[in-house]
Amino acid sequence: MTNNDIVQKLWKMADVLRDDGISYQNYVTELTYILFLKMMKEQGTETTIPEGYRWDDWVSKEGLELKSFYQQLLLDLGNPEITTDRRLNMIYTNASTSIDEPKNLEKIIKDIDALDWYSAKHEGLGDLYEGLLEKNANETKSGAGQYFTPRVLIDVMVELTNPKVGERLNDPAAGTFGFMISADHYLKEKYDDFFDLSPEQVKFQKEEALSGMELVPNTHKLALMNALLHDIEGRLDQGDSLSSNGKWMKGFDVVLTNPPFGTKKGGERATRDDITFETSNKQLNFLQTIYNSLNTNGKARAAVVLPDNVLFVDGVGEKIRQDLMNKANLHTILRLPTGIFYAQGVQTNVLFFERGTVDKGNTKEVWVYDLRTDMPSFGKRTPLIHRHFEEFIKEYQRDDRLKRKETYNAETNPNGRWRKYTIDEINARENTNLDISWMTKESDTPDYTLAEMLALMDEKSQAIAASVSNLQELLGDVEE
């Protein structure tokens, strides 16, 4: 039995809980509380769990006795006076159950106990848990895709930023910790599972190399579980990266992230006092915190998923883009296909940049790769896979980017996916607009789905509203 088979079985257990009115999202959180104890047993790490609360202590219980034991277990494991392990305590803090029917709880526990855990351990319990999270994100009824970045995109971003042992990595919008998990996989494969590293280096990789912060408490619990199952003990806080709680995130070598979309409620500004340009646009605030969180040794780099509006919104948006290109070398923009996120119409990009040693004039030219135009409509039937990125990866990794000439020359290849723009050409564009497109479909007309069209209209209307608001502020004190 493969991990994928086990994930399907675990997911099917959600049907058992429908009568208890438990949503798919809450089901995964509830399942995490139960799976944790079973996986700790399978990994042989139950010593972190207080005696009396381990898997074999309750798997034989039934009926009301089982339900009462489970309710008390959730309370006690979240109590720091009973549970001294910090990560265990954080996973169970404020934990509660929505399972009212004892027979449903009993069935889930017995079904989990009967799974093929030998095969699961062989493939990796961490990979099993990630598979469950991905299944949840791909299930539209769960609504979880809003924080789950496609695994293939995460892996490509990690591959191209090329993290190294000894570097400090961070994700300020950690979600389920997918970027850091992928980076850990990449490093272990690159360095032979850390076999040749010194004990000090191994300790650094486990305890300090990978970090992040996640705002949503339940998602933070999933991230903690994910980190624990991958033997990662780096700092993973629950809180708002755009508040003072996020000011510890400084001096990183690599940042990999997909910040949440939208604006803060009520037009509120970020509460951090080290953000240069005030705005209610969360992506613009995250972008500022990211490039300012990179160290200035000339080697620090980032890959960030951002929606189109970050590239073209005027006013403070233009100032932030200019600040980014001054402080960092924004060398590549990857225009992503539509339909790869839960919100089907959202149009996004990956910005790749390197922080400079000085804060002026770091961007000389920007390469843009269009992976959006004339591409399939991605979704469940046509999943995004690594093959779709192969040309981009090959050209991105060229030592001499001038060799791209045959792929970006506008005269000889007018519909080529690569284009290069000098900083002078970008500065000459209205509002320093980086939302650059040139390719056309064979029909020469965009082929949007209804959902994509509505989302595009909403995005453009938000940009117009923001521009009107900025204009009103500028004219506020002007008398007619």
N, C-alpha and C positions, 0 to 999 in steps of 0.2 A: 504494500500500500504506500503510495507516495504522499508527500505533504499536501499536494493539491487535493488528493482524495480525502484526506483528513479535514482539510479546510471546508470542503463541500459538506462533510458530515457535521462539522461544528456549526456551519451556517444553517443547515437544515433543522438543527435543534431550536432555532428561533421560532419555528412554527409551534413548538410546544408551548411557548409563552404568550401566544396571541390572546388566549383567553384571559391572561392576567393584564392585558392592555399595555404590554411593554414594547416600546418602539425598537427599531433595528439599532439605532444609535445607543440606546440604554442597554440593549441586549449585549453589545460588544463590551461595554463597561462592566456589566454584571458578570459576563463570562470571564473577563480579565481577573476579577476577584477569585473565581474558582480555579481557573487555569493556572494562576500563579502558584498555588499550593501544589497542584499536580506536577507542574514543570520543575518546581524546586525539588520534589522527590525524585523525578527522573534524572535530574542533573546531579543529584547527591549533595545538594547544598541546603538541606533543610535545617542546618544548624542556625541559620539566620532567623528561623521561625521559632517562637517560644514553644516549649514542650506543651502538649495538650491541644495545640492548634494545627498540627501537621495533618497531612492527607489521610493517613491511616487512622487518625483519631476520630474522624467523622464520616469516612466513606461508608462505614457499616451501619450508621444510624439511619432511622426511617421515620416517616410521618412527622408528627408535631415535634418530637424530640429533635429530629434533624433540623427543622425550620428554626426552632428556638436556639439550637446550638449555632447555626449559621448566623443568625441575627446577633448573638453575643460575640461570635468570632469577629465580625466586621467591626463592632465597637472596640473590642480589646486590641485588635491588631493596629487600629488607628490611635491607640492611647500610648503616648510616649513613656508613660510609667510602666507599661507592660511590655511594649515592644521597643527595644533599644536600638535596633537597626534603623538608621535614618531613612533609607530608601523604602524599606518595607512600611515604615510608619507613614511616609508621604503617599504611598499607593493607597493605603486604607484610611487616610484621614477623611472624615466626614462621609465615609462609605455607608451605604444603606442598600437594602434590597427592595425591589418592587414585586418580588415573587410572593404571591399570597397563597397559592395552592401548594401544600407540602409535596404532593405526588409529582408535580412538575419539577420541583427542585431535586427530588430524589431521582427522577428519570435522567435529568441532565448530568448529575454527578455520576450515576452508574454508566451512562453512555460514554462519558469522558474517560472513566476508568477502564472501559473495555476497548478503547481505541488502540491501534497498533503503535505503541510508543517506542518500540524497538526501531521501527522504520523511521519514526519522527526524529529520534535522537541521531540516527545515522545521517539524515539530511540536514539536521540542525533545528533545534527548537526555536531559535531566533527567527530563522527563515519561515518556520511554520506560523509563528505569530504575525510576522510581516504579511504573509499570505492572507491571513484572516483580516488584517487591516485593509489590505488592498481589495479584498472581496467586499468589504463594507463600503469602501469608497466607490466601487464600481456599481453598487446596488443603488439605483436612483431613489428607491423608497427610503433609504437611510438618510439621504441628504448629507453624507459625510464627505463627498467629493470636494467640497469647498476648501478643505485643508489638505487634501491628498494630491501631491504632485505625481504625475505618471512616472513609474519606476525607471523607464528607459530614459526619460529626460533627466532625471536625477543622476543616473549613471553617466550620461554623456557630459553633464556639467562637471561632475567630479573628475572624469577622465581628462577633460581639457584644462582644468585648473591644476591638475597634477600635484596633489598634496604630497608632502614628504614627511618622513619620521622626524620628530623634533619640532614640527610646526604646530601652532595653536589655531584650531579651526572653530568656527562659530556659526550658529543659525539663530538670529534674533526672532524668528517666527517659526519655531521648531516643529509645530504640528505633532506628528507622531515620531519625530526624530529621524525621518527618512534620509535626509542629506548626510547626517553624521554617521548613520549606520552604513550607508553606501561608501562613505569615505573610509570607514573602518575596514570594510571588505576590500576596498581598493589597496589600502596600505598593507594589509595582511597578505594579500596576493603578491604585491610588489616586493615585499620584504620577507617572503618565505615564512609567513605566519609568525613573524618576529623572532624566528629561531636564532638568528645570528646577532640579535641585539643584546646589549648589556642589560642586567637587571634594572639599572636606573632608567634606561630608555624604555623598557617594557612598562615599568611603573608609570612613567610620564604618559605613555600612550594610553594606558588604561585610566588614569586618574586626572589628567590635565589637558590632554590634546584636544578633546572634543567637548563642546559646550553649547548651550542654547537656552532659550527662554520661550515659554508658551503661555498665552493669556488664558485660554479656556481650561478650567480645572479638570474636567473629565478627559479632555484630550491630553493634558499634562500627565495624567495617570497612565494613559496608553503609552505615552512617550517614555515614561519611567520604566514601565514593564518591558518595552522594546529594548531600551538600553541595558537593563539588567540581564535579559536573556542573551545579549551579545557581549556580556562581560565588560561593559563600559561604565565607568564610575565618574565621568566628568561632570562638571557643574551643569545642572539642568533645572532652572528655576521656574516657578509658576508666577507669572506677573506680566505687566505691560512693559515691553521694551522701550516704548515711547514715553514712559514716566521716569521719575528719578530712580526707580528700582532697576532700570536698565543701564545706569551709568557705569556699572562695573565692566561692561562689554567694550574693552579698549585694547589696542595693541595686538590685534590678530594678524596672522599671516594669510589666512584664507577665510572668506565668508561665502557661504552657499545658502541661498534662501529663496523662498517664494512667499513674500509678504501678503497678508490678506488684502482684498480689494475693498474699495469704498472710502467713505469719509467718516470721521468721528461723529457720534450722535450730537445733534444740536449744533453742529459746526464748531465743536470744541477744538482747541489747539492742543498739541502734545504738551505735556507738563514738564518735560525735560528742559533744563535751563541751558543746555549746551547745543541746542538746535539753532542754527544760524538764521534760517528763514522760516517764519511762522506761517503755518497753513493748516487747514482742517483735512487736507488730502493725506490719508495714511501712507499711501505708496511714496509720495514725495518726502514725507517725514522719515520713513524707513530708508529711503535712498540716501538721505543726508547722514543718518546715523551709521549706515553701512560704510560709506567711503571715509567717514571720520573715525570709524573704529579700526581701520587698517593701520598697521605700523608704517613708518616712513623710511624704511631701509631700502626702498626701491624694488623690493621683491614681493611685497604683499599684493594680493589679488582677490577678485571677487567675481562671482557669477550670480546674477540676480534676475528672477522672473518678474517682469513688470508689465502692466497693461499699456495699450497704445497711448492713453491720455497723458502718461508721464512724458512721452516724447514730443507732444505738441501743445499741451495746455500753456497758455501765456501767463503774463504777470509773474507771480512768484515762481511758477513752474519754469519759466525761462531763466530766471536768476539761478535756480538750483541746477539746471542743466549746464549753465556756464560755470558754476562753481565746481561741479563734478569734472568738467573737462579741463579746468585749471588745475585742480588738485590731483587728478588721476588721468591716466592715459586710457580713455574710452576707445579701445582699439577695434571692438567687434560688437555688432548688434545682429542677433539672430531673430528674424521674424518668424514666429511659430505658427503652425497651422491652427485653424479654428477647430472647435469640437473636441479638443483633447482634455478639457476640464469639465467639471460637472455643469457649470454654467455654459451652455453650448455656444452662445454667441460671443463670449469674451475673447477679445483678440489680444494676444500677449507676445512678449519678446523676451529674449535673454540678453542682458547687458553684461559684457565681459570687460573688466577694467583692472588696471594696476595702479596702486597709489604711488605717487611720485615722492622724491626726497624733498621737493620744494612745493609750494602751493600755487604755482603760476605756470601756465603754458605747457602742461604735460601732454595734452592731446594734440597731435600733429595731423593725424588723419583717422578717419573712421571707416572701417569696412562693414558693409551691410550684406547679409545673406538672406535671401527671401525663400523660406521654406513654406510659405503660405499660399502664394499664387499658383494656380494650376496644379494643386495637390488634391488627393482624394478627400472626401468628407470622413474624417476619422470618428470612430465611436466603437461600440461593441462589435459591430460586424466587420469593421476595418480598423483594427487596433494599430496604434503607432508603435513601430518596432525599430530596432537599432539600424536596420538597413536604410531607413529613411534619412538617417543622419550621416551615412558613410561619406558622401561627397563633401559635406560640410566639414567633417572631422579631418578628412585628408587635406583639404585646402587650408583649414585653420592651423594645422600642425606643420605646414611648410616652413622651413627655416628662412627661405627667401620668398617673401610674399609677392615680390614683383613677378614671380613665375606664374602668378594667377592671371597674368595678362590675357591669356587666351580665353579665360572664363569670365572676365569682367569687362572686357573692351566693348564699349557701347556701340561702336561702329561695326565691328566684325561679329558681335554676338549680342544684338539688341535685347534679346529676351533671356540673357544669361542671369543666373541667380546671384552672382557676386557684383557689387559695385563699391568703388572707393571714392570717398569724399574728403577733400582736404579741409582743415579747420577754417580756412578762408572761405571755402564754398559753403560750409555750414553756417558760419557767422553771417553770410550774405543772405541766407534764407530768412523769411519772415519769422520772428519769434524764436530764432535758433531752432527751427523745427527739425527734429530727428525722425519724424514719422515719414520715412522716404520709401516710396514704391515706384516701380517702373515697369514691372512685368505685366503682361496681359494674358488672359486665357485665350485659347484658340478662337472662342466665340467673340473675344474682345469685349465682353461684358462680364461683370462680377456675377458669380453664381451663388448667392446667399440662400440659406434656408430661412424660413419664416422666423425661427428663434434667433438666428444670427442677425437678420435684418432689424428685429426689434431691439436686440442688445446694442447693435451699432447705433441705432437712433437714440437710445437711452444714453450711450456714452457721449455722443456728440452734443446732446441736449445738456448734459451735465457740464461739459466743457464750455458751452455757451453761457449757462447760468453762472459758472465761475467767473467768466470774463465780464459779464454784466455786474456781478457783485464787486469785482475789482474796480470797475469803472465808477460804480456808485460811491465807493470809498474815496476814490480820487476826486470826485466832484462834490463830495459831501459838504465841504466848506466853501464851495464856489457859489457866489450869489449870481442869479440871472440878471 
